[in-house]
Amino acid sequence: MNCQLTKKNFDSSSLENDLIFEEVQGISEEIIEVISTAYAVSNDKLHIIENLGNPEMTRKFLMKVEDSFIEAGFTVESSIIRKNGKLCAGMVSGIRGKRGMIMEVGVNPEFRGQKIGQRFIGNYLKQMKSQGVEEVVLGVDKDNTPAVKLYQKLGFKKTWLGSIMLFENKDKLL
């Protein structure tokens, strides 16, 4: 999905006082914790296939993602949101030229339904536009209806539908 920031107007509000936004260095323990906790109950097929509810698997996955995007020329950033001092959401994103990319984003299930994801991503889009980024892209499982609806509400449009295929029959390997 993509969001054309040049066509998007943002209201003057940002994160509310009860939410604290923090940039963190690299793939921190807090990013691993919140993404793993969020993805443990995800219905996104990639999260399930990669067993991303397991913190060690999440660590390895996020490190691979970070390395791949750095090799592709992106500057990788991580950020978290706290509500009343508790870690509630995290994002790994990147910028290359005038394109931003949300690589991974998750909201701790304890904090879902409070529009934290909407406010977090909305704040991110606003920041990207202020930095001259014209488009932000992300990938999402088309069957992850809550995420797709959130992204559409924020102005993202479907650009292509990918498939994840899992090879399960190892006896067929030559």
MDAnalysis code that builds the backbone (N, CA, C; Angstrom):
import MDAnalysis as mda
import numpy as np

u = mda.Universe.empty(522, n_residues=174, atom_resindex=np.repeat(np.arange(174), 3), trajectory=True)
u.add_TopologyAttr("name", ["N", "CA", "C"] * 174)
u.add_TopologyAttr("resid", np.arange(1, 175))
u.add_TopologyAttr("resname", ["MET", "ASN", "CYS", "GLN", "LEU", "THR", "LYS", "LYS", "ASN", "PHE", "ASP", "SER", "SER", "SER", "LEU", "GLU", "ASN", "ASP", "LEU", "ILE", "PHE", "GLU", "GLU", "VAL", "GLN", "GLY", "ILE", "SER", "GLU", "GLU", "ILE", "ILE", "GLU", "VAL", "ILE", "SER", "THR", "ALA", "TYR", "ALA", "VAL", "SER", "ASN", "ASP", "LYS", "LEU", "HIS", "ILE", "ILE", "GLU", "ASN", "LEU", "GLY", "ASN", "PRO", "GLU", "MET", "THR", "ARG", "LYS", "PHE", "LEU", "MET", "LYS", "VAL", "GLU", "ASP", "SER", "PHE", "ILE", "GLU", "ALA", "GLY", "PHE", "THR", "VAL", "GLU", "SER", "SER", "ILE", "ILE", "ARG", "LYS", "ASN", "GLY", "LYS", "LEU", "CYS", "ALA", "GLY", "MET", "VAL", "SER", "GLY", "ILE", "ARG", "GLY", "LYS", "ARG", "GLY", "MET", "ILE", "MET", "GLU", "VAL", "GLY", "VAL", "ASN", "PRO", "GLU", "PHE", "ARG", "GLY", "GLN", "LYS", "ILE", "GLY", "GLN", "ARG", "PHE", "ILE", "GLY", "ASN", "TYR", "LEU", "LYS", "GLN", "MET", "LYS", "SER", "GLN", "GLY", "VAL", "GLU", "GLU", "VAL", "VAL", "LEU", "GLY", "VAL", "ASP", "LYS", "ASP", "ASN", "THR", "PRO", "ALA", "VAL", "LYS", "LEU", "TYR", "GLN", "LYS", "LEU", "GLY", "PHE", "LYS", "LYS", "THR", "TRP", "LEU", "GLY", "SER", "ILE", "MET", "LEU", "PHE", "GLU", "ASN", "LYS", "ASP", "LYS", "LEU", "LEU"])
u.atoms.positions = np.array([
    [0.853, -1.164, 0.000],
    [0.000, 0.000, 0.000],
    [0.896, 1.222, 0.000],
    [0.383, 2.326, -0.536],
    [1.166, 3.558, -0.486],
    [0.286, 4.739, -0.124],
    [0.924, 5.789, 0.359],
    [0.248, 7.019, 0.749],
    [1.020, 8.173, 0.129],
    [0.368, 8.917, -0.757],
    [0.987, 10.070, -1.400],
    [0.902, 11.265, -0.454],
    [2.009, 11.645, 0.136],
    [2.013, 12.712, 1.141],
    [1.824, 14.089, 0.526],
    [2.180, 14.238, -0.749],
    [2.017, 15.546, -1.385],
    [0.540, 15.913, -1.511],
    [-0.334, 14.922, -1.476],
    [-1.771, 15.159, -1.600],
    [-2.490, 15.133, -0.258],
    [-1.751, 14.954, 0.819],
    [-2.369, 14.757, 2.132],
    [-2.173, 15.978, 3.009],
    [-3.273, 16.435, 3.594],
    [-3.215, 17.522, 4.572],
    [-3.398, 16.929, 5.956],
    [-2.618, 17.432, 6.890],
    [-2.682, 16.932, 8.254],
    [-3.273, 18.005, 9.139],
    [-4.082, 17.566, 10.108],
    [-4.583, 18.537, 11.072],
    [-3.437, 18.959, 11.981],
    [-3.673, 19.954, 12.771],
    [-2.600, 20.498, 13.607],
    [-2.313, 19.643, 14.836],
    [-3.159, 18.664, 15.108],
    [-2.919, 17.840, 16.295],
    [-1.821, 16.819, 16.025],
    [-1.172, 16.434, 17.072],
    [-0.168, 15.373, 16.969],
    [-0.487, 14.360, 18.046],
    [0.497, 13.695, 18.554],
    [0.241, 12.735, 19.621],
    [-0.276, 13.478, 20.848],
    [-1.247, 12.898, 21.483],
    [-1.826, 13.535, 22.664],
    [-0.868, 13.434, 23.842],
    [-1.154, 14.216, 24.870],
    [-0.274, 14.285, 26.034],
    [-0.034, 12.953, 26.708],
    [-0.999, 12.027, 26.621],
    [-0.823, 10.754, 27.309],
    [0.113, 9.806, 26.559],
    [0.491, 10.155, 25.322],
    [1.391, 9.323, 24.533],
    [2.732, 10.020, 24.385],
    [3.795, 9.289, 24.672],
    [5.149, 9.820, 24.547],
    [5.850, 9.083, 23.409],
    [6.297, 9.841, 22.425],
    [7.010, 9.311, 21.266],
    [8.507, 9.354, 21.543],
    [9.204, 8.253, 21.278],
    [10.656, 8.210, 21.475],
    [11.317, 7.547, 20.277],
    [12.356, 8.193, 19.747],
    [13.195, 7.521, 18.761],
    [14.196, 6.681, 19.531],
    [14.473, 5.479, 19.021],
    [15.425, 4.593, 19.678],
    [16.504, 4.205, 18.674],
    [17.646, 3.820, 19.177],
    [18.770, 3.443, 18.328],
    [18.630, 2.005, 17.851],
    [18.623, 1.820, 16.553],
    [18.648, 0.487, 15.965],
    [17.496, -0.392, 16.403],
    [17.727, -1.679, 16.353],
    [16.728, -2.663, 16.762],
    [16.954, -2.920, 18.254],
    [16.327, -2.105, 19.063],
    [16.518, -2.152, 20.513],
    [15.699, -3.280, 21.142],
    [16.009, -3.565, 22.390],
    [15.242, -4.565, 23.134],
    [13.775, -4.155, 23.232],
    [13.518, -2.861, 23.350],
    [12.125, -2.403, 23.447],
    [11.370, -2.619, 22.141],
    [12.033, -2.386, 21.014],
    [11.394, -2.641, 19.716],
    [11.080, -4.128, 19.590],
    [12.034, -4.961, 19.928],
    [11.826, -6.417, 19.855],
    [10.666, -6.822, 20.759],
    [10.637, -6.293, 21.973],
    [9.582, -6.644, 22.931],
    [8.199, -6.272, 22.409],
    [8.037, -5.031, 21.959],
    [6.699, -4.591, 21.567],
    [6.253, -5.233, 20.255],
    [7.165, -5.393, 19.297],
    [6.791, -6.035, 18.031],
    [6.449, -7.502, 18.279],
    [7.246, -8.201, 19.067],
    [6.985, -9.602, 19.372],
    [5.642, -9.770, 20.096],
    [5.379, -8.908, 21.056],
    [4.107, -8.969, 21.796],
    [2.929, -8.700, 20.870],
    [3.067, -7.711, 19.997],
    [1.992, -7.377, 19.053],
    [1.776, -8.507, 18.055],
    [2.861, -9.053, 17.528],
    [2.754, -10.063, 16.486],
    [2.369, -11.437, 17.037],
    [2.460, -11.641, 18.333],
    [2.070, -12.923, 18.933],
    [0.592, -13.218, 18.700],
    [-0.217, -12.188, 18.552],
    [-1.656, -12.371, 18.325],
    [-2.078, -11.850, 16.953],
    [-1.122, -11.664, 16.065],
    [-1.401, -11.157, 14.724],
    [-2.015, -12.246, 13.853],
    [-2.882, -11.828, 12.930],
    [-3.388, -12.795, 11.951],
    [-2.692, -12.605, 10.602],
    [-1.626, -11.825, 10.578],
    [-0.824, -11.627, 9.367],
    [-0.029, -12.909, 9.125],
    [-0.167, -13.470, 7.939],
    [0.460, -14.767, 7.646],
    [1.977, -14.742, 7.818],
    [2.642, -13.650, 7.420],
    [4.095, -13.581, 7.573],
    [4.492, -13.656, 9.041],
    [3.732, -12.981, 9.901],
    [4.040, -13.006, 11.330],
    [3.907, -14.421, 11.888],
    [2.923, -15.140, 11.391],
    [2.701, -16.516, 11.843],
    [3.800, -17.431, 11.300],
    [4.083, -17.334, 10.002],
    [5.102, -18.180, 9.368],
    [6.458, -17.985, 10.034],
    [6.814, -16.743, 10.296],
    [8.127, -16.434, 10.874],
    [8.162, -16.624, 12.392],
    [7.023, -17.017, 13.005],
    [6.929, -17.236, 14.451],
    [7.364, -15.983, 15.220],
    [6.810, -14.835, 14.802],
    [7.256, -13.567, 15.368],
    [6.658, -13.253, 16.734],
    [5.901, -14.159, 17.297],
    [5.501, -14.022, 18.693],
    [6.623, -14.433, 19.635],
    [7.652, -15.031, 19.084],
    [8.828, -15.463, 19.840],
    [9.869, -14.343, 19.771],
    [10.248, -13.763, 20.903],
    [11.175, -12.629, 20.877],
    [12.498, -12.904, 20.155],
    [13.041, -14.102, 20.293],
    [14.313, -14.391, 19.612],
    [14.125, -14.445, 18.101],
    [13.006, -15.004, 17.655],
    [12.713, -15.029, 16.216],
    [12.463, -13.603, 15.712],
    [11.796, -12.793, 16.521],
    [11.562, -11.401, 16.158],
    [12.879, -10.651, 16.024],
    [13.793, -10.888, 16.954],
    [15.118, -10.251, 16.897],
    [15.805, -10.577, 15.565],
    [15.872, -11.865, 15.237],
    [16.531, -12.290, 13.998],
    [15.843, -11.702, 12.776],
    [14.518, -11.722, 12.778],
    [13.743, -11.186, 11.657],
    [14.004, -9.687, 11.481],
    [13.923, -8.931, 12.577],
    [14.120, -7.479, 12.484],
    [15.549, -7.128, 12.077],
    [16.511, -7.899, 12.533],
    [17.905, -7.652, 12.135],
    [18.069, -7.879, 10.634],
    [17.428, -8.941, 10.102],
    [17.492, -9.203, 8.658],
    [16.818, -8.077, 7.880],
    [15.656, -7.643, 8.362],
    [14.938, -6.547, 7.713],
    [15.815, -5.301, 7.685],
    [16.386, -4.954, 8.831],
    [17.240, -3.775, 8.917],
    [18.420, -3.884, 7.943],
    [19.110, -5.005, 7.937],
    [20.262, -5.191, 7.046],
    [19.857, -5.074, 5.579],
    [18.736, -5.703, 5.221],
    [18.271, -5.663, 3.828],
    [17.970, -4.241, 3.368],
    [17.337, -3.472, 4.227],
    [16.979, -2.115, 3.828],
    [18.183, -1.180, 3.827],
    [19.117, -1.389, 4.719],
    [20.350, -0.601, 4.686],
    [21.088, -0.893, 3.381],
    [21.172, -2.179, 2.985],
    [21.812, -2.550, 1.719],
    [21.108, -1.917, 0.526],
    [19.791, -1.703, 0.634],
    [19.016, -1.088, -0.451],
    [19.096, 0.440, -0.425],
    [19.879, 0.995, 0.507],
    [20.079, 2.432, 0.535],
    [19.154, 3.221, 1.443],
    [18.394, 2.540, 2.270],
    [17.498, 3.221, 3.200],
    [18.243, 3.584, 4.486],
    [17.859, 4.693, 5.063],
    [18.248, 5.038, 6.426],
    [17.163, 4.454, 7.317],
    [17.529, 3.554, 8.209],
    [16.547, 2.845, 9.033],
    [16.408, 3.545, 10.378],
    [15.163, 3.709, 10.807],
    [14.852, 4.366, 12.074],
    [13.908, 3.482, 12.876],
    [13.991, 3.585, 14.172],
    [13.064, 2.869, 15.051],
    [12.462, 3.866, 16.027],
    [11.215, 3.638, 16.391],
    [10.565, 4.513, 17.368],
    [9.557, 3.705, 18.172],
    [9.288, 4.210, 19.355],
    [8.317, 3.562, 20.240],
    [7.353, 4.616, 20.785],
    [6.255, 4.134, 21.281],
    [5.262, 4.975, 21.955],
    [5.045, 4.399, 23.347],
    [5.004, 5.291, 24.324],
    [4.645, 4.914, 25.684],
    [3.354, 5.638, 26.052],
    [2.550, 4.931, 26.808],
    [1.338, 5.542, 27.360],
    [1.418, 5.358, 28.866],
    [1.388, 6.467, 29.575],
    [1.508, 6.432, 31.035],
    [2.713, 5.594, 31.470],
    [3.800, 5.742, 30.746],
    [5.053, 5.067, 31.067],
    [5.177, 3.641, 30.566],
    [4.096, 3.071, 30.021],
    [4.129, 1.684, 29.567],
    [4.357, 1.630, 28.055],
    [5.238, 0.727, 27.637],
    [5.535, 0.512, 26.223],
    [4.298, -0.025, 25.527],
    [3.816, 0.691, 24.507],
    [2.574, 0.241, 23.882],
    [2.645, 0.053, 22.373],
    [3.628, 0.632, 21.690],
    [3.703, 0.461, 20.231],
    [5.131, 0.689, 19.769],
    [5.456, 0.101, 18.624],
    [6.780, 0.282, 18.051],
    [6.733, 0.258, 16.536],
    [7.725, 0.887, 15.917],
    [7.789, 0.943, 14.465],
    [9.250, 0.926, 14.021],
    [9.497, 0.192, 12.944],
    [10.773, 0.244, 12.250],
    [10.447, 0.780, 10.869],
    [11.105, 1.863, 10.498],
    [10.809, 2.521, 9.227],
    [12.106, 2.932, 8.547],
    [11.978, 3.407, 7.337],
    [13.157, 3.837, 6.611],
    [12.838, 4.936, 5.623],
    [13.890, 5.640, 5.227],
    [13.771, 6.707, 4.239],
    [14.879, 6.527, 3.210],
    [14.511, 6.687, 1.951],
    [15.490, 6.744, 0.868],
    [14.983, 7.786, -0.120],
    [15.681, 8.903, -0.176],
    [15.253, 9.979, -1.056],
    [13.916, 10.539, -0.618],
    [12.964, 10.551, -1.528],
    [11.637, 11.091, -1.238],
    [10.626, 9.993, -0.914],
    [11.137, 8.785, -0.606],
    [10.260, 7.666, -0.275],
    [10.523, 7.195, 1.150],
    [9.444, 7.054, 1.892],
    [9.506, 6.470, 3.223],
    [8.903, 5.079, 3.179],
    [9.284, 4.256, 4.119],
    [8.735, 2.909, 4.172],
    [8.530, 2.498, 5.618],
    [7.339, 2.035, 5.904],
    [7.070, 1.436, 7.203],
    [7.368, -0.041, 7.037],
    [8.421, -0.492, 7.689],
    [8.848, -1.881, 7.548],
    [8.077, -2.789, 8.487],
    [7.971, -2.369, 9.741],
    [7.233, -3.141, 10.744],
    [6.601, -2.156, 11.719],
    [5.376, -2.435, 12.112],
    [4.705, -1.619, 13.126],
    [3.780, -2.540, 13.920],
    [3.735, -2.337, 15.220],
    [2.871, -3.162, 16.046],
    [2.419, -2.420, 17.284],
    [1.193, -2.736, 17.707],
    [0.630, -2.179, 18.937],
    [0.384, -3.338, 19.894],
    [0.896, -3.205, 21.114],
    [0.687, -4.198, 22.160],
    [-0.825, -4.437, 22.291],
    [-1.275, -5.699, 22.288],
    [-2.712, -5.982, 22.360],
    [-3.425, -5.302, 23.528],
    [-2.728, -5.089, 24.628],
    [-3.303, -4.420, 25.801],
    [-3.779, -3.000, 25.463],
    [-3.181, -2.397, 24.421],
    [-3.475, -1.006, 24.076],
    [-4.270, -0.854, 22.785],
    [-4.685, -1.960, 22.203],
    [-5.458, -1.880, 20.959],
    [-6.844, -1.315, 21.246],
    [-7.427, -0.739, 20.215],
    [-8.760, -0.154, 20.347],
    [-8.742, 1.245, 20.938],
    [-7.555, 1.818, 21.141],
    [-7.431, 3.163, 21.706],
    [-6.899, 4.173, 20.677],
    [-6.873, 3.754, 19.416],
    [-6.410, 4.591, 18.302],
    [-4.928, 4.963, 18.407],
    [-4.170, 4.167, 19.151],
    [-2.741, 4.441, 19.289],
    [-2.030, 4.215, 17.960],
    [-2.346, 3.118, 17.274],
    [-1.739, 2.863, 15.969],
    [-2.046, 3.971, 14.986],
    [-3.281, 4.421, 14.974],
    [-3.692, 5.505, 14.077],
    [-2.918, 6.785, 14.387],
    [-2.805, 7.117, 15.658],
    [-2.095, 8.345, 16.051],
    [-0.595, 8.214, 15.789],
    [-0.040, 7.031, 16.038],
    [1.384, 6.776, 15.823],
    [1.733, 6.921, 14.339],
    [1.004, 6.209, 13.492],
    [1.298, 6.251, 12.060],
    [0.965, 7.627, 11.488],
    [-0.129, 8.246, 11.950],
    [-0.461, 9.601, 11.501],
    [0.639, 10.589, 11.834],
    [1.194, 10.487, 13.029],
    [2.308, 11.343, 13.442],
    [3.540, 11.082, 12.568],
    [3.802, 9.812, 12.288],
    [4.925, 9.438, 11.423],
    [4.752, 10.056, 10.027],
    [3.553, 9.942, 9.447],
    [3.297, 10.498, 8.115],
    [3.501, 12.013, 8.102],
    [3.038, 12.655, 9.149],
    [3.203, 14.110, 9.274],
    [4.690, 14.471, 9.321],
    [5.473, 13.716, 10.094],
    [6.919, 13.957, 10.180],
    [7.590, 13.731, 8.829],
    [7.198, 12.676, 8.132],
    [7.797, 12.384, 6.834],
    [7.514, 13.512, 5.842],
    [6.282, 13.989, 5.841],
    [5.940, 15.087, 4.916],
    [6.775, 16.321, 5.233],
    [6.967, 16.622, 6.511],
    [7.758, 17.798, 6.897],
    [9.228, 17.650, 6.508],
    [9.684, 16.408, 6.276],
    [11.072, 16.155, 5.858],
    [11.206, 16.057, 4.335],
    [10.119, 16.328, 3.611],
    [10.175, 16.312, 2.151],
    [9.881, 14.972, 1.515],
    [9.491, 13.973, 2.316],
    [9.125, 12.671, 1.769],
    [7.783, 12.830, 1.056],
    [7.699, 12.280, -0.160],
    [6.486, 12.439, -0.963],
    [5.564, 11.223, -0.919],
    [6.126, 10.065, -0.610],
    [5.335, 8.839, -0.606],
    [5.844, 7.917, 0.493],
    [4.914, 7.260, 1.175],
    [5.264, 6.242, 2.159],
    [4.593, 4.948, 1.715],
    [5.361, 3.865, 1.728],
    [4.833, 2.561, 1.342],
    [4.956, 1.588, 2.508],
    [4.145, 0.560, 2.460],
    [4.215, -0.514, 3.448],
    [3.621, -1.766, 2.846],
    [3.928, -2.888, 3.441],
    [3.333, -4.155, 3.043],
    [2.418, -4.643, 4.140],
    [1.322, -5.252, 3.740],
    [0.373, -5.784, 4.718],
    [-0.321, -6.996, 4.095],
    [-0.577, -7.994, 4.899],
    [-1.335, -9.155, 4.461],
    [-2.749, -8.682, 4.144],
    [-3.224, -8.972, 2.939],
    [-4.551, -8.494, 2.529],
    [-5.669, -9.042, 3.409],
    [-5.404, -10.147, 4.111],
    [-6.405, -10.719, 5.008],
    [-6.334, -10.156, 6.421],
    [-5.381, -9.271, 6.678],
    [-5.262, -8.624, 7.983],
    [-6.177, -7.397, 7.959],
    [-7.471, -7.666, 8.025],
    [-8.494, -6.634, 7.835],
    [-8.347, -5.433, 8.768],
    [-8.100, -5.614, 10.071],
    [-7.958, -4.425, 10.922],
    [-6.820, -3.505, 10.458],
    [-5.691, -4.083, 10.062],
    [-4.557, -3.270, 9.607],
    [-4.885, -2.585, 8.278],
    [-5.464, -3.329, 7.342],
    [-5.808, -2.742, 6.040],
    [-6.764, -1.569, 6.222],
    [-7.782, -1.743, 7.064],
    [-8.746, -0.654, 7.308],
    [-8.062, 0.562, 7.933],
    [-7.156, 0.336, 8.876],
    [-6.431, 1.444, 9.498],
    [-5.625, 2.197, 8.452],
    [-4.867, 1.468, 7.638],
    [-4.025, 2.119, 6.637],
    [-4.867, 2.895, 5.623],
    [-5.995, 2.328, 5.213],
    [-6.875, 3.044, 4.287],
    [-7.430, 4.316, 4.927],
    [-7.791, 4.233, 6.186],
    [-8.293, 5.407, 6.898],
    [-7.242, 6.520, 6.935],
    [-5.975, 6.132, 7.007],
    [-4.881, 7.101, 7.052],
    [-4.488, 7.625, 5.669],
    [-5.116, 7.100, 4.609],
    [-4.839, 7.597, 3.261],
    [-4.046, 6.669, 2.374],
    [-3.711, 5.470, 2.852],
    [-2.998, 4.511, 2.014],
    [-3.956, 3.899, 0.996],
    [-3.428, 3.600, -0.172],
    [-4.186, 2.958, -1.245],
    [-3.506, 1.646, -1.594],
    [-4.308, 0.675, -1.978],
    [-3.747, -0.598, -2.421],
    [-3.054, -0.372, -3.750],
    [-1.824, -0.866, -3.858],
    [-1.084, -0.722, -5.101],
    [-0.831, -2.064, -5.769],
    [-0.750, -3.135, -5.007],
    [-0.619, -4.492, -5.527],
    [-0.942, -5.452, -4.400],
    [-1.296, -6.636, -4.776],
    [-1.578, -7.664, -3.777],
    [-0.549, -8.771, -3.945],
    [0.266, -8.959, -2.951],
    [1.289, -9.993, -2.997],
    [0.786, -11.281, -2.385],
    [1.584, -12.289, -2.499],
    [1.264, -13.578, -1.893],
    [2.472, -14.073, -1.122],
    [2.207, -14.729, -0.054],
    [3.255, -15.414, 0.689],
    [2.990, -16.895, 0.493],
    [4.002, -17.585, 0.014],
    [3.853, -19.017, -0.207],
    [4.830, -19.738, 0.703],
    [4.370, -20.759, 1.358],
    [5.190, -21.530, 2.278],
    [5.342, -22.941, 1.725],
    [6.591, -23.362, 1.533],
    [6.874, -24.706, 1.059],
    [6.930, -25.619, 2.272],
    [5.954, -26.500, 2.382],
    [5.864, -27.345, 3.571],
    [6.314, -28.775, 3.353],
    [6.337, -29.240, 2.126],
    [6.657, -30.647, 1.876],
    [8.137, -30.786, 1.523],
    [8.968, -30.916, 2.534],
    [10.415, -30.983, 2.332],
    [10.819, -32.284, 1.631],
    [9.950, -33.309, 1.605],
    [10.256, -34.555, 0.907],
    [10.320, -34.349, -0.598],
    [9.724, -33.282, -1.100],
    [9.712, -32.991, -2.540],
    [10.990, -32.293, -2.996],
    [11.844, -31.905, -2.055],
    [13.097, -31.238, -2.429],
    [13.998, -32.228, -3.158],
    [14.629, -31.738, -4.204],
    [15.538, -32.613, -4.977],
    [16.901, -32.668, -4.350],
])
